[in-house]
Amino acid sequence: MDLDLVKKEVQKLLAQDNTGYGFEHVSRVYDMAVALSKKEKADVETVFLAALLHDVDDV
């Protein structure tokens, strides 16, 4: 899976968000999720996708 493409598409989708749950929020969630996934030895790709997509349905 092209994770960079997913990240770019989510960024475009959330670019116009003014609710406080835009891409900056998603980036913070992503950074924390990736750090935790490494510590917990979780599947980083699954965590990456979950963090990036967790607010997409709110758009």
N, C-alpha and C positions, 0 to 999 in steps of 0.2 A: 504494500500500500504506500502511496506517495504522501507521507505525512506533511511534508512542506506544502503540498497543494491543498490539503485539508485546512491547514493553518491559514493560508492565504485566502481561501474561500470564506472561512469563518470571519476573518478580519474584514473582508468586503461586506459580508452580510451584517455585521455589527457596527459598521462605520458610522451609520446615521443614528445609532442608539443614543438616547439622552436620558435613560432611566437610571444610570449608574451601573448598569450591568453590561456595558459595552466591552470592547476588546481589551481595554486596560484591566478590567475586572477578570476577564477570562485568562489573561496573561498571568495575573497574580495567582489565580487558582491553579493554573498549569504549573507554574514554578514550584509551588508548594506540593502539588500532587506528584510531580516527578521526583522531587527530593524524598518524599515519603515512600514512593514506590521502590526507590533504590535501597532505602534503609530496610524496608520490609520484604525485599526481594520479590516484588510483584511484577507482573508483566507490564513493562514500561509502555509498550505500544497501546495496550488496552487503557491504561491510565491516561496516556497522552490524549487519546480520542475522547474519553469520558470528560476530561477536563476542558478540552476545546469545545465540545458539543453540549455541555450541560445547560446552557442558556439559549441555545439556538431556537428552541420551540417558543420562547418568549418574544421573538421578533415578529 
